[in-house]
């Protein structure tokens, strides 16, 4: 499998996390988010939307959208629950991540990391929505190690990447102990080094 992505992007890291966790062989092709690489004819042939990540399966078929790729690679593994309701709860988190979490937490981080805005200069409404998303995770994880059930699923993987990067956007996670514990548990499960804002 070929993976086209940017290791600075949480959406791309999700795909790396699940590929590594499932032992899926792949070749990583680094495409820098702001290099114009996603606008090349070669990339647009893989994903006309011009977005990363994209994978090309061993049979040559391309697949885009990070959470669709997560679901594809996790089929038949422990990362998608066998119980239909639990599997639907995983999907619930995947849809919420793309609608409420990524457009706020990730966007704020991008403006600080890539656009060099100071966190205090970010749009207060954006920051408020991002904090609301982080608080929602804190609430959901209070008293449990994972978002769905008692083991790691692609719901956790989908939300881990940008949540652990949130301090780079100026978000203080120190008042969210359940979230910090969950990040540490997920990092351990996935064999990742502890994240620091300086990464």
Secondary structure, DSSP 8 states (H G I E B T S, - for coil): -EEEE-TT-HHHHHHHHHHHHHT---EEEE--TTTTGGGSHHHHHH-TT--S-EEE-TTS-EEESHHHHHHHHHTTSTTS-SSHHHHHHHHHHHHHIIIIIIIIIIHHHHHHHTT---GGGS-HHHHHHHHHHHHHHHHHHTT-SSSSTTS--HHHHHHHHHHHTGGGGT---TT-HHHHHHHHHHHHHHT-----TT-
